[in-house]
Amino acid sequence: MALSPMMQHYIEVKEKNPDYLVFYRLGDFYELFFDDAKEASKLLDLTLTGRDCGLSERAPMCGVPHHAADLYISKLVSLGKRVAICEQLSEPNGKELVKRDVVRIVTAGTIIEDSLIDEKNNNFIASVCLIGKEYAISWVDITTGEFFVQTFSGERGFTDFLDALVRVSPVEIISNSALFELSKDIPLVTHKVVPSFLLYTDSNFSYASAEKTLKKQFEVLNLLSFSIEENKVGVSAAGALISYLIETQNTHFLTLLN
C-alpha cells in the first residue's frame, strides 16, 4: 500500500521541517499527523483521532479550527515548541491536489499577534556568538523594529556578555556552534534564567555571509553608518539574526528593520 498524494506531500513538508510541529491546513482546520499529532494532543488536550492515508493503519491525527489557531500555537510556543504553518495556497477544484506550503515559522521570538504579546515588555529574539575570544549579542523585537548589537572581549568579556544577556532577557536565543557547546554548562541556561540556546548554522555567522545579509536587508553599500564596519563579531551576530528571521518569516515582517 502507498501513501495518498496529500499525505505524501505532508511527509515532504515534515521532512523539511523536522524540528517543528507542522500545522497542515485542510479546509477550516489545521491538522497535525503522526508523532506531531500525538505530541500536540497531549500538550493541548486535544482528541487524537485518525485519518485514512493509504497505509494499513490510519494516521494519528488531531486538529484545531483555523480561526482559533493563534491561541493553540501560543500555548505550544510557551511550552518551548516551534510551529511550522503550512497554508493552503489554492482552492480545491476536484482535479488537482491543493497547493500548500510553509508560509511561516512561529517561535517564542517571532510571535507578532498583538493579542499574544505583553504590550508592556519587549519580545526580543537574540543571536549570540563566540568567535576567537570575542562574544557578541544582537537582539531585535520584530514587532517594533528595535535592533541592537553589543560585543565583549578582554578579561571580563564572558562575564559582561552574560550580564547583557540577563539584561536583554530574550525569549529565544540562536547561537553559533562554539557558544552553543559552551552554553550547556552556563548556569543561567541550566537554571532556565535565560532560554536554552538554539544551534544555528555556522555559515550564517561567517563575517562574509553576515555582512552581505546586512547590506541587502538595509539596502546599503557598506555598514559605516551603523558603526560596526570593523566589528566583525558584531556583524556576524547581527547578520545571522537577520538570516534566521528571513528563513522563518515572510520577508514583509522585516520591513520595520529598514
Secondary structure, DSSP 8 states (H G I E B T S, - for coil): ----HHHHHHHHHHHH-TTSEEEEEETTEEEEEHHHHHHHHHHHT---EEE--SSSS-EEEEEEEGGGHHHHHHHHHHTT--EEEEEE-S---SSS---EEEEEEE-GGG---GGGS-TTS---EEEEEEETTEEEEEEEETTTTEEEEEEE-STTHHHHHHHHHHHH--SEEEE-HHHHHHHTT-HHHHTTSS---EE--GGGGSHHHHHHHHHHHHT-S-SGGGT-TT-HHHHHHHHHHHHHHHHHS-GGGGGGG-
